Every structure is written in structure tokens, then in C-alpha cells.
Amino acid sequence: MKNILLLLIIAFLLPSAIFSQDKKLTIEDASYMNRSIMPKSISGLKWMGSTALFSFNEDNEVMASKATTAKPFRLFGLEDINSSLKKLEEDTLRRLPSFRWLDDKSGYFTAGNKVYFYNITSKQIRELNDYPEEAANTDLDENTYAMAYTIENNLYIAFEGRQIQITHDDKPEIINGQTVHRNEFGISGGTFWSPRGNYLAYYRKDESMVSNYPLVDVDARVAELNNIKYPMAGMASHEVTLGIYDVGSGKTRFIKTGEPAEQYLTCVSWGTGERYVYIAVLNRDQDHMKMNKYDIRTGNLVKTLFEEKSEKYVEPEDDLAFLNNEKEQFIWISERDGYRHLYLYTTEGELIKKLTSGEWIVRSLLGIGPKDKYAYFTATGESPLNSDVYSVELKSGEITKISGGNGTHYARLNKNGKYYIDIFSDTATTREYSVMSTKGKQLQVLQEDVDPLTDYDLGKLSIFSIKADDGTDLYCRMITPPAFDPAKKYPVIVYVYGGPHAQLVTNSWMGGASMFLYYMAQEGYIIFTLDNRGSANRGRDFEQALFRNMGDIEVDDQADGVEYLKSLSFIDPDRIGVNGWSYGGFMTISLMLKQADDFKVGVCGGPVTDWKYYEIMYGERYMDTPESNPDGYEAASLLNHADKLEGDLLIIHGTSDPVVVWQHSLTLIKKFIREGRQVDYFVYPGHGHGVGGTDRVHLNAKMAKYFTDHL
């Protein structure tokens, strides 16, 4: 009887086992329109003040747990907040707001244009601040609850029931309190509160000397002009200064950063005593950086703490990280010695020690322990494909890996430096949440890996390396079609980016936008990606290999990848295509023109076609100016290679692209016409440097069809 029952169970389960991976990705899935195939995440996960408690959202409830015990408990819910809001005769909320903890008992949230304080024990709520509905670029100081914000081009603060206008610039070309230098150099905002909230530093940007660039809105009955400021390589750049607003006196003093005015101000950092502000001042050539210390009372330069120079470029991106107890010491991140590492300095400019070293890079500094004993960071210590969590003892310099497993770790350190939340993935793990001690012990698993694609018949992914012509390891990724048969011949799509600040091949789960690559593998293509020299996270020399010669060494490395593909018995060497966007669009067309014998089909979007049309900050860093590097610009210009097109090429562009302006592809199309070369062209009206929303489905369907029809 038991044997019969077992056979019945097997017979029942066998069909589900056989067909459990029968699902196919749709073009909507490939365009991330289906949330069910995205990795599960924990909403609202954050540490509570300086304690060992952390909170997270579950439905409309805020839950909490201790780092050391897996026993979550309820703190409060949407119903509690709304009940308190009703007592204040305020509008209620439809969903939980984003809550910021001040300690383990209280915090604040914003709703509409108001900031509320909430005590989870008493369930009492009170309004801390309010600001106008049209406010943008909001920045709250957690000490005084003053809110900095902008309206159009001027800066304001809301403080103690008053709306205070800090700047009064009538010219729209003068912009205050907003990001500058086109978000390069790690810049993400334009205001900087001092440690105790007594002062507000802010950027003032003068764009009056920068050329207007026309974008056209075609939605109006008569198309309307929308001019933006776009400083092209070699042309006039905007000028930036840093103002210091004294909240108590209401006065502003500007820091005297000196001449020439065309320079870059980044890594703005307050000293712990609020007397000094530190700025990395980088010349326009981007080959000489000075870390300057300024007295906010006078605006004068106190001293240059140190300088960094390079024959190619210097790229400061990180603020100074001051120690907690030794307040006159800070950690600086630099790749001056070839790899991105940590350096311990005094505020007088004395280098105490280099904390980390080796042929690997520090990806991010997570924080410093409260007693200044350890600093915590993520790095590629074991492999450039990985991102692991490490500690370094500041006194001895001893480095310890404190994360487990090989893959990619994102970490959130708590303020007491004892624990961190680890979010882990690798090529087979979508997302796993754990609480770890900073000694390296896993304390609890918050969420085990749940693969949302278990039921889908996906291709197999592999990572490996090949050698460049100089022996450098080049990491590659390949996705084979489902039911791959090595006895058959398959077409290939080379998916490429190839430029700085990007690394496509990592030991992490491929989801989101990468679903399109799995979709194309499902359609019978082998998908191949290679990170060439010039891409990120391999050290200074690896990335700087393309300096002044974009489109040269990257193309050579991708050509080596193609030669490797052609050596494989299951590759059809006559059916190789290439696909990329932005720098990847530049690379796609470069390969179609410079390696015309290798590629049958190319599909690209938002491509740079001539670097003289690109903006100053990024373009001049890697190419210098057209005047100082005419040969490099001439060689990199795709217009000068248009006569070499042999295969089928589809170029796509958003008509309102403010990053790679529409002029890039239009001028190349014009040159193709002049050369008598046929090319396919499609635009997305009103879209910027990417195509999002439901139109993404249309984009992916168009790209897939083009490969189907031509490859």
C-alpha cells in the first residue's frame, strides 16, 4: 500500500517538475513591466538611531527587531499616524511615509509640504516645519529641522515658521542651491548643512557665458523651443562659487576659491567644529587637484592640505570622512597610487598613513566605528568581479574581510559600528538579506533568496576571462539559449557599453534591464559581453587606457572578444550583431564601422558620434579639448568613418536628450546620406537619454524585431 501511494505521489509531482521551467519571458517582462519577476525586497529597512534595533515595513505596519534576535515586533502603523494627524486636523495618508529615525523612540517624516515629528511610544505627532508646494531640492537639517529648498533659481530656508529667501538673483542664468558640473565628481546636490545646523553652504552657478542649446517640444500645436545650457568641449563653461549662509545673522559670505573661474569645486565637507569648510578645487584640465581648507568667517584660504596631479586626469568624488573622537583627522579616498584606496590625514594636511593598498579598489567607505578603532568599506579585494565588506584597524592597518561568500554585497552600517545589514547577490542568488556583526558573524537571515524566475526557461549564464593583446585579463559574460546544443551554430549579439564609470560583468544577479538580454537569448541568440580597457573598477591605468583616444583600445579589446567567439564551434561567425546605448551606442557604431567584417547588424541608442558635441566635464576629462587634441577627436569622430558601413544599422534617439543631444545622431545620418550608405533611424519624440515607461516595451520590441529581421 505504501509503495502504491508513493507511486501516486510521484506521478502527481512529475508533470509539475517537468514543466516547472516552461514559462517564457514576454517583451513586457523584458521591459521590466512585470513586478512579479523582480527580486523580493524588504521595504523601509533602516537602523534605529545608534541602537542595535532596525525597522522595516510590512504591509502598512512598521516592524522592528534586534540585530541579535530574530523576533520582530510591531512599532506602529499607518492607522496610528492617521489617528494622530486627525487630532491635528491634518490630512490623513494613504500609505506609510518614509520614516527617518532620530533615536529608537522617535523620528520624522514628510507628507505633502510639511515635516512631522512622531514619537512611537506616546503616539504623539507634531509639525516641525512647512515649506511651499513649489519647493524643489529640499534638504532638511536634523538638528534644527530647518529646511533648505529652491524655487526656480533661488535658495530659501524654512525655519521657525518663517520662509527666508537667501538669494535674490533675477537672472535665470544664475542658479543657487542646485547641483553643478553636470553631476560629475560625485556631486548629487547643491546644499550642505553644517554639523550643528548653524550654517548652510550652497553652490552658486553662473551659466550666463554658456551657450544655449535648443530642445524642441513637439506636443504643442506649434512646436515650442526649450533652451538648455549645454557647455560643449572646448567652449565656455559655467562658473561656480560656494556661499556660506549664517542662519543666526542672516548674512552670506562667499568662499574665496580664486581664479581662474572655470574650475570645479567638489567634495564639499564641513569640519566638525563648523569653523572650516574643505573643498577639492580641480582645474579645468582636470589634471591638478588641491584639497583646500577655508575659514568660513573670512572666506579666506587657510591652507592647501595636499595636492594630486596626473599626466592624464584626477577625479575626486568623495567627501572627507571625519573621525568621531579624533575630530582633526579624516579619511580621504584616492587612486593616486594606481588603485582607489583609503588615506588617513590630519586637518593640517599631514598624511598619517595609507590605510589600504594593493591591486584592488575600495568601492565605498561605509563608516567609522564610534571609538575610531575601525573603518568599514566595500572593496574588490578578492576579485574585481566581487564587492565584499572589510574592516581596517586604523592603528595597525590590519584589514579583515567580514562578509561571507563570493559575490556582491551592499552594506548598511549601524551607528554604533557593531552590526551591518548585508544585501547579497551573485549570478545564482537574486537577493538575500542578513544581519551581520562587524566581526564577520552572521546573526540572522532576514530574507532568504527567492528566485522569481524559477518557473522560466532561461539561458545559462557563465563568466570567464580572455587575454587582451598585452596580456591583460578581460572579463566576459555569456548567456546561451535555453536547450543550448553545442552541435548547432548560433547567432551572437554582443552587448556593449565600454566606457568609464561602468562595469557590466560582475558576480551579481542579472535582473531589471538585463531581462532584455535573457529575452534575446530565449529567442535563440548567444549574448556576449566583455568589459574592455577603459571600463570601471580595475584601477586607474585600466580605465585611463582610453585617454585622448576614445574608440581605439576599446574597439581592439572588443575585436579580441569577437575572435574568441569565432574560435567556438557553436558560433556562426557570419551572424554577429552588436547592441549598446550611450557610450555603448558610440561603441556599437564604432564596431560596425571599424570592424565591419566582424559585425552584420548593429542596434544602438543615444550614441555619441563626435566628442566635440559632448559636454565639457566628462568629455574633456577623457579627451581634453578639440583644440589641444585634434588628432584624437578626428580619429574618434564616427563621421570620419561613415563610408565604411557595410552591415545593417539601426540608430535610435530621444528627441529631447539633454545628455547626448540629438545633433549627434542627426549629423551622422547626414554623413551616411552623403556617403550613399543606407541606415535605419528611429526617434522617440519627447524622450530624453533613455526610453522609459510603457514606451520601453515599444523600444525593446523594435530592437528585437530588427535583430530577427536582419541577423
C-alpha positions in Angstrom: 0.0 0.0 0.0 2.8 2.4 0.9 4.6 1.7 -2.5 1.3 2.4 -4.4 0.9 5.7 -2.5 4.4 6.7 -3.3 4.0 6.0 -7.0 0.8 8.1 -7.0 2.7 11.0 -5.3 5.5 10.7 -7.9 3.0 10.6 -10.7 1.3 13.7 -9.4 4.5 15.7 -8.9 6.4 14.6 -12.0 4.5 16.7 -14.5 5.0 19.9 -12.4 8.7 19.1 -12.1 9.0 18.5 -15.9 7.1 21.7 -16.8 8.2 23.9 -13.9 10.5 25.8 -16.2 8.3 26.2 -19.2 7.4 29.8 -18.9 8.8 32.2 -21.5 9.7 35.8 -20.9 7.4 38.2 -22.8 8.6 41.5 -24.3 6.7 43.2 -21.4 8.7 41.1 -18.9 11.9 42.1 -20.7 10.9 45.7 -20.3 10.5 45.4 -16.5 6.8 45.9 -16.7 6.1 42.8 -14.7 6.9 43.4 -11.0 6.4 39.7 -10.1 9.7 38.8 -11.8 11.7 41.3 -9.8 13.6 40.2 -6.7 11.8 40.5 -3.5 12.9 43.4 -1.3 12.4 44.5 2.3 10.8 47.9 2.4 11.9 50.6 4.7 14.8 48.7 6.1 17.0 51.0 8.3 18.8 51.2 11.6 17.1 53.0 14.5 19.4 55.7 15.8 22.6 54.3 17.5 20.9 51.2 18.8 21.0 47.6 17.8 17.4 47.9 16.6 16.4 48.1 13.0 13.0 48.7 11.4 11.2 47.6 8.2 7.8 47.9 6.7 5.3 45.1 6.4 2.1 46.0 4.7 1.1 49.3 6.4 2.9 48.5 9.6 6.4 49.4 10.8 8.1 46.5 12.4 11.3 46.2 14.4 13.8 43.6 15.5 17.1 43.5 17.4 20.2 42.6 15.5 20.9 39.6 17.7 17.4 38.1 17.9 15.1 37.2 15.1 11.9 38.2 16.9 10.2 41.1 15.1 7.6 43.1 16.8 5.2 45.9 15.8 6.1 49.6 16.4 3.3 51.5 14.8 1.2 51.6 11.6 -0.5 53.8 9.2 -3.6 53.8 11.3 -1.6 55.2 14.3 -0.2 58.0 12.2 -3.5 58.9 10.7 -5.2 58.9 14.1 -2.6 61.4 15.3 -2.9 63.5 12.2 -6.7 63.7 12.7 -6.1 65.2 16.1 -4.1 68.0 14.5 -6.8 68.4 11.9 -4.3 67.5 9.2 -4.9 65.4 6.0 -4.5 61.7 6.5 -2.2 59.5 4.4 -3.0 56.6 2.1 0.3 54.8 2.6 3.2 54.7 5.1 5.5 57.7 4.7 9.3 57.2 4.6 10.3 57.4 8.3 13.7 58.7 9.4 14.8 57.7 12.9 16.4 60.2 15.3 16.7 57.6 18.0 14.9 54.3 18.9 11.8 56.2 20.1 11.2 59.0 17.6 11.8 60.2 14.1 10.3 62.4 11.4 8.6 62.1 8.1 7.5 64.4 5.4 4.0 64.5 3.9 2.9 67.0 1.3 5.0 70.0 2.1 5.2 69.5 5.9 7.7 67.8 8.2 6.3 65.9 11.2 7.9 64.6 14.4 6.5 61.4 15.7 7.1 59.6 19.0 6.3 55.9 18.7 5.8 55.5 22.5 3.3 58.3 23.1 1.9 58.1 19.5 2.1 61.9 19.6 2.8 63.9 16.4 3.7 67.5 15.9 4.5 69.6 12.9 8.2 70.6 12.7 8.3 72.7 9.6 6.4 73.5 6.4 7.5 74.9 3.1 5.9 76.0 -0.2 4.3 73.4 -2.6 6.6 74.6 -5.4 9.7 73.9 -3.4 12.4 71.7 -5.0 15.8 70.3 -4.0 14.7 70.1 -0.3 17.4 69.4 2.3 16.4 69.1 6.0 18.9 69.7 8.8 18.2 67.1 11.5 19.5 69.3 14.3 17.3 72.4 13.9 14.7 71.0 11.4 15.4 73.9 9.1 14.5 73.0 5.5 16.6 74.4 2.6 14.9 74.4 -0.7 14.8 76.1 -4.1 12.1 77.9 -6.1 13.3 78.3 -9.7 16.8 79.6 -9.4 16.8 81.0 -5.9 17.6 79.4 -2.5 15.3 79.6 0.6 15.1 78.1 4.1 12.0 77.4 6.1 12.9 77.9 9.8 10.9 78.6 12.9 7.7 79.3 11.0 9.4 81.7 8.5 10.2 81.3 4.9 13.6 83.1 4.4 14.9 83.9 1.0 18.6 83.6 0.9 19.4 84.6 -2.7 17.8 87.2 -4.9 19.1 86.6 -8.4 16.7 87.8 -11.1 18.7 86.4 -14.0 17.7 82.8 -14.7 21.3 82.0 -15.7 22.3 82.4 -12.0 21.3 79.3 -10.2 21.6 78.8 -6.4 21.4 75.7 -4.2 21.3 73.1 -7.0 23.8 70.6 -8.4 26.6 71.8 -10.5 29.2 70.5 -13.0 26.5 68.3 -14.6 26.6 65.9 -11.6 30.2 64.8 -12.3 32.8 64.4 -9.5 30.3 62.6 -7.2 28.1 65.8 -6.9 24.5 65.0 -6.2 23.2 68.2 -4.6 23.7 71.9 -4.1 23.3 72.5 -0.3 25.4 71.4 2.6 24.3 71.9 6.2 27.0 72.4 8.9 27.2 69.7 11.6 25.0 71.6 14.1 22.9 73.4 11.5 24.2 76.9 12.2 25.3 77.4 8.6 24.3 76.4 5.1 26.8 76.1 2.4 25.5 76.2 -1.1 26.6 76.3 -4.7 26.1 79.4 -6.8 26.3 78.6 -10.6 26.7 81.3 -13.2 25.7 79.9 -16.7 25.4 83.3 -18.4 28.5 82.6 -20.5 27.4 79.1 -21.6 25.8 78.6 -25.0 22.1 77.9 -25.2 21.2 74.6 -26.7 17.7 74.2 -28.4 15.4 71.3 -27.5 12.0 71.3 -29.1 8.7 70.3 -27.6 6.5 68.9 -30.4 3.5 68.3 -28.2 2.3 71.9 -28.6 0.2 72.9 -31.6 3.1 75.0 -32.7 6.3 73.3 -31.5 7.9 75.2 -28.7 11.6 75.9 -28.1 13.1 74.8 -24.8 16.7 76.2 -24.4 19.0 74.4 -22.0 22.6 75.4 -21.1 25.0 72.9 -22.6 28.7 73.6 -22.5 30.4 71.6 -25.3 34.0 70.5 -25.1 36.4 73.4 -25.7 33.7 76.1 -25.2 32.9 78.3 -22.3 31.9 76.5 -19.1 29.8 77.7 -16.2 31.4 79.3 -13.2 30.8 78.1 -9.6 31.3 79.6 -6.2 30.4 78.5 -2.7 28.3 80.7 -0.4 28.1 80.2 3.4 24.8 81.4 4.9 24.8 82.2 8.6 21.4 81.2 9.9 21.7 83.3 13.1 22.8 86.6 11.4 21.1 86.1 8.1 24.3 87.0 6.3 26.1 85.3 3.4 29.8 85.1 2.8 31.4 83.6 -0.2 34.5 81.4 -0.1 37.4 82.9 -2.0 38.2 79.9 -4.2 40.2 82.2 -6.5 41.0 82.2 -10.2 40.5 81.0 -12.9 36.8 81.0 -12.5 36.5 78.0 -14.8 37.3 75.3 -12.3 35.5 72.6 -10.5 34.5 72.7 -6.8 33.7 69.3 -5.3 33.9 67.1 -2.2 32.5 70.0 -0.1 32.9 68.9 3.5 32.3 70.7 6.8 34.9 70.4 9.6 33.4 69.1 12.9 33.7 72.5 14.6 31.8 74.4 11.9 34.7 76.9 11.5 36.2 75.4 8.4 35.0 74.1 5.1 37.0 71.9 2.9 36.8 71.9 -0.9 38.6 69.9 -3.6 39.4 72.5 -6.2 40.1 70.9 -9.6 41.4 72.9 -12.6 39.5 72.8 -15.9 42.1 70.5 -17.4 41.3 68.1 -14.6 44.9 67.1 -14.0 45.6 69.1 -10.8 43.5 69.0 -7.6 44.1 71.0 -4.5 42.4 70.0 -1.2 41.8 73.4 0.3 40.8 74.4 3.8 38.9 77.7 4.1 37.9 79.8 7.1 34.1 80.5 6.8 34.4 83.7 8.9 36.5 85.4 6.3 36.1 83.2 3.3 39.9 83.1 3.0 42.1 80.1 2.2 43.7 78.7 5.3 46.0 76.3 3.6 46.2 73.6 0.9 46.3 70.3 2.7 47.6 68.3 -0.2 47.6 68.2 -4.0 47.1 65.5 -6.5 48.4 65.7 -10.1 48.3 63.4 -13.1 49.6 63.4 -16.7 46.0 62.3 -17.6 43.3 63.2 -15.1 42.4 63.3 -11.4 38.9 62.5 -10.4 37.9 63.4 -6.8 34.5 62.0 -5.9 34.2 61.5 -2.2 33.7 63.9 0.8 36.1 63.9 3.7 35.1 61.4 6.3 36.0 62.8 9.8 36.7 60.5 12.7 34.3 60.6 15.7 36.8 61.2 18.5 39.9 62.4 16.7 38.0 65.3 15.2 41.1 66.7 13.5 41.6 63.6 11.4 39.7 62.4 8.3 39.8 59.6 5.7 40.3 60.5 2.1 39.7 58.2 -0.9 42.1 58.5 -3.8 43.6 56.5 -6.7 46.8 58.5 -6.7 48.9 55.3 -6.4 47.0 53.4 -9.2 44.1 52.0 -7.2 41.3 53.6 -5.2 42.4 53.4 -1.6 41.9 55.0 1.9 44.3 57.5 3.4 44.3 58.9 6.9 45.0 62.6 7.2 45.1 65.4 9.8 43.3 68.7 9.1 46.7 70.3 8.8 47.5 68.1 5.8 49.7 65.6 7.4 49.4 62.1 5.9 49.3 59.8 8.9 49.2 56.6 6.9 47.8 54.8 3.9 45.2 52.5 5.4 44.7 50.2 2.4 46.8 49.1 -0.5 47.1 46.5 -3.2 45.9 45.9 -6.8 42.3 46.2 -5.9 39.9 49.1 -5.3 37.8 50.4 -2.5 34.3 50.8 -3.8 32.8 52.7 -0.9 33.5 53.8 2.7 30.6 52.6 4.8 31.6 54.4 8.0 33.9 54.7 11.0 33.3 53.0 14.3 32.4 55.2 17.3 35.8 54.8 19.0 37.7 55.3 15.8 39.2 51.9 16.0 37.9 50.6 12.7 36.8 51.9 9.4 34.4 49.7 7.3 34.3 49.6 3.5 33.4 47.6 0.4 36.2 46.5 -2.0 37.3 44.2 -4.7 40.0 42.6 -2.6 39.5 39.0 -3.8 38.2 39.7 -7.3 37.3 42.7 -9.5 34.0 40.8 -10.1 33.1 40.9 -6.4 32.3 43.6 -3.8 33.0 42.4 -0.3 32.8 44.0 3.1 36.0 44.7 5.0 37.2 46.4 8.2 40.6 48.1 8.6 42.0 48.8 12.1 43.2 52.4 11.9 46.1 52.0 14.3 47.6 48.8 12.9 46.3 48.9 9.3 45.1 45.3 9.6 42.4 44.5 7.1 39.8 41.8 7.6 37.2 40.6 5.3 33.9 40.4 7.3 31.4 39.3 4.7 31.0 35.7 3.5 30.5 34.2 0.1 31.7 35.3 -3.3 29.5 37.9 -4.9 28.3 41.4 -4.5 27.5 42.8 -1.1 25.7 46.1 -0.3 26.0 47.0 3.3 24.3 49.4 5.7 26.4 50.0 8.9 24.7 51.0 12.1 25.9 54.0 14.0 27.5 52.0 16.9 29.7 50.2 14.4 28.8 46.7 15.7 26.4 45.5 13.1 25.6 45.9 9.4 22.7 44.8 7.2 24.1 42.8 4.3 22.2 42.6 0.9 23.9 39.9 -1.1 23.6 38.6 -4.6 25.7 36.6 -7.1 25.0 35.1 -10.5 22.7 32.5 -8.9 21.4 34.4 -5.9 18.8 37.2 -6.6 18.8 38.9 -3.3 19.5 37.8 0.3 19.2 40.0 3.4 21.2 39.2 6.5 22.2 40.9 9.8 26.0 40.6 10.4 28.3 41.6 13.2 31.3 43.7 12.1 33.4 40.8 13.4 32.1 38.7 10.5 29.4 36.6 12.2 26.0 36.2 10.6 23.4 36.9 13.3 20.2 36.3 11.4 18.8 35.9 7.9 16.1 38.5 7.2 15.2 37.2 3.8 16.4 34.0 2.1 16.9 34.1 -1.6 13.6 33.6 -3.6 14.3 33.4 -7.3 11.2 35.0 -9.1 12.3 33.3 -12.3 12.3 29.7 -11.1 9.4 28.9 -13.5 11.0 30.5 -16.5 13.1 28.7 -19.1 16.2 30.9 -19.2 19.5 30.5 -20.8 22.6 29.6 -18.8 25.0 32.4 -17.7 28.7 32.0 -17.4 31.6 34.4 -16.5 35.2 33.9 -17.7 38.1 35.9 -19.0 40.2 36.2 -22.1 43.5 38.0 -22.7 44.0 41.4 -24.3 46.9 41.9 -26.7 49.1 43.0 -23.8 48.1 40.0 -21.6 45.5 42.0 -19.5 42.6 39.9 -18.3 39.3 40.9 -19.9 36.3 39.6 -18.1 33.4 38.3 -20.2 29.9 37.1 -19.7 27.9 34.7 -22.0 24.3 33.7 -21.9 23.4 30.7 -24.0 19.9 30.0 -25.3 17.6 27.6 -23.4 18.1 24.0 -24.5 21.5 25.0 -25.8 23.1 22.4 -28.2 26.8 22.8 -28.7 26.5 20.9 -32.0 24.4 23.7 -33.5 25.5 27.1 -34.8 24.1 30.2 -33.1 24.0 33.9 -33.9 25.5 36.2 -31.4 24.6 39.6 -30.0 27.5 41.5 -28.4 26.0 43.7 -25.7 28.5 46.6 -25.0 29.0 49.7 -23.0 32.8 50.0 -22.9 33.2 53.4 -21.3 34.4 54.8 -17.9 32.3 54.5 -14.7 30.6 51.3 -15.8 31.3 47.6 -15.2 28.9 45.2 -16.9 30.5 41.9 -15.9 30.1 41.3 -12.2 29.4 38.4 -9.9 25.8 39.6 -9.2 22.3 38.7 -10.2 21.2 40.0 -13.6 17.7 41.4 -13.3 15.8 44.5 -14.2 17.1 46.0 -17.5 19.1 42.8 -18.1 15.9 40.9 -18.7 16.0 42.0 -22.3 19.3 40.1 -22.7 17.7 36.9 -21.3 14.7 37.5 -23.6 17.0 37.7 -26.7 18.8 34.5 -25.5 15.4 32.9 -25.3 14.9 33.9 -28.9 17.9 31.8 -30.0 20.8 34.2 -29.7 24.0 33.9 -27.7 24.5 37.1 -25.7 28.1 38.1 -25.1 29.5 40.9 -23.1 33.1 42.0 -22.5 34.4 44.7 -20.2 37.2 46.3 -22.2 40.0 48.5 -21.0 38.5 51.9 -20.2 35.7 50.4 -18.1 35.5 50.8 -14.3 36.7 49.1 -11.1 40.0 47.7 -12.4 42.3 50.5 -11.3 43.4 53.9 -12.7 45.6 52.6 -15.6 42.9 50.2 -16.8 40.3 53.0 -17.0 42.7 55.6 -18.3 43.8 53.5 -21.2 41.4 55.3 -23.5 42.6 58.8 -22.5 42.7 61.1 -25.6 41.8 58.2 -27.9 38.2 57.1 -27.3 37.1 54.4 -29.7 40.5 52.9 -30.2 41.7 50.5 -27.5 38.1 49.7 -26.5 37.4 48.6 -30.1 40.6 46.5 -30.1 39.5 44.7 -27.0 36.0 44.0 -28.3 37.6 42.7 -31.5 39.6 40.2 -29.4 36.3 39.2 -27.9 34.9 38.5 -31.4 38.0 36.5 -32.3 37.4 34.4 -29.2 33.7 33.9 -30.3 34.8 32.8 -33.7 37.0 30.2 -32.2 34.0 28.4 -30.7 32.4 25.6 -32.7 28.8 26.6 -31.8 29.2 30.2 -33.1 28.0 31.3 -36.5 30.8 33.7 -37.5 28.7 35.3 -40.2 25.9 36.2 -37.8 27.3 38.5 -35.2 25.5 41.6 -34.1 26.1 44.4 -31.5 23.9 46.4 -29.3 24.5 49.3 -26.8 23.3 52.7 -25.6 25.0 56.0 -24.8 28.7 55.2 -24.7 27.6 51.7 -25.8 25.9 53.4 -28.8 29.2 55.0 -29.6 30.9 51.6 -29.3 28.2 49.9 -31.4 28.7 52.3 -34.3 32.5 52.2 -33.9 32.5 48.5 -34.2 30.1 48.5 -37.2 32.4 50.9 -39.0 35.9 49.9 -37.7 35.3 46.2 -37.6 32.9 46.0 -40.5 33.9 42.5 -41.4 33.0 41.1 -38.0 29.5 42.6 -37.5 26.5 42.0 -39.6 24.0 44.0 -37.6 24.1 46.9 -35.1 21.3 48.4 -32.9 22.1 51.4 -30.7 20.5 54.3 -28.9 21.6 57.8 -27.8 25.0 57.4 -29.4 27.9 59.9 -29.1 29.1 60.3 -32.7 31.5 63.2 -32.4 33.0 64.1 -29.0 33.2 67.8 -29.9 29.4 67.8 -29.4 29.6 66.3 -25.9 29.7 68.3 -22.6 32.9 69.7 -21.0 33.1 67.9 -17.7 33.0 64.3 -18.9 34.3 64.9 -22.4 37.4 67.0 -21.5 38.4 64.6 -18.7 38.9 61.8 -21.2 39.6 63.6 -24.5 41.0 67.0 -23.5 39.7 69.8 -25.8 39.3 69.6 -29.5 41.9 72.4 -29.8 44.5 70.5 -27.7 43.8 67.1 -29.1 42.6 67.5 -32.7 44.0 64.1 -33.8 42.2 62.3 -31.0 38.9 64.0 -31.8 39.4 63.4 -35.6 40.0 59.7 -35.1 37.1 59.2 -32.7 34.6 61.0 -34.8 32.3 58.4 -36.4 31.5 60.9 -39.2 35.0 60.2 -40.5 34.3 56.5 -40.8 30.8 56.6 -42.2 31.9 55.4 -45.6 32.9 52.0 -44.0 29.4 50.9 -43.1 28.6 47.5 -44.7 26.0 45.9 -42.4 22.5 46.8 -41.2 22.5 49.5 -38.6 19.5 50.9 -36.6 20.1 54.1 -34.7 17.6 55.3 -32.0 17.5 58.6 -30.3 15.2 60.6 -27.9 14.5 64.0 -29.4 14.8 65.7 -26.1 18.0 64.1 -25.0 19.8 66.6 -22.7 22.9 64.3 -22.3 23.8 63.1 -25.7 22.0 65.8 -27.7 20.0 64.8 -30.8 22.6 66.6 -33.0 24.9 63.6 -32.6 22.8 61.1 -34.5 21.4 63.7 -36.9 24.9 64.7 -38.1 25.9 61.1 -38.6 22.7 60.4 -40.6 23.5 63.4 -42.8 27.0 61.9 -43.3 25.7 58.5 -44.2 23.4 60.1 -46.8 26.4 61.9 -48.3 28.4 58.7 -48.4 25.5 56.8 -50.0 25.1 54.4 -47.1 21.7 53.1 -46.1 20.9 53.2 -42.4 17.8 52.8 -40.4 16.7 55.5 -38.0 14.0 55.8 -35.3 13.3 58.6 -32.8 11.2 58.7 -29.6 9.6 62.2 -29.5 10.0 63.9 -26.2 12.2 61.2 -24.6 15.5 62.1 -23.0 18.6 59.9 -22.8 16.6 56.8 -22.2 13.2 55.5 -23.2 11.1 54.6 -20.1 7.5 53.8 -19.1 5.3 51.9 -21.4 7.3 53.1 -24.4 10.1 50.9 -23.2 8.1 47.9 -24.5 7.9 49.5 -27.9 11.7 50.1 -27.8 12.6 46.6 -26.9 10.1 45.1 -29.4 11.7 47.3 -32.1 15.2 46.2 -31.3 14.3 42.6 -31.1 12.5 42.7 -34.4 15.5 44.4 -36.1 17.8 41.6 -35.0 15.2 39.0 -36.1 14.8 40.6 -39.5 18.5 41.2 -40.2 20.6 38.8 -38.1 
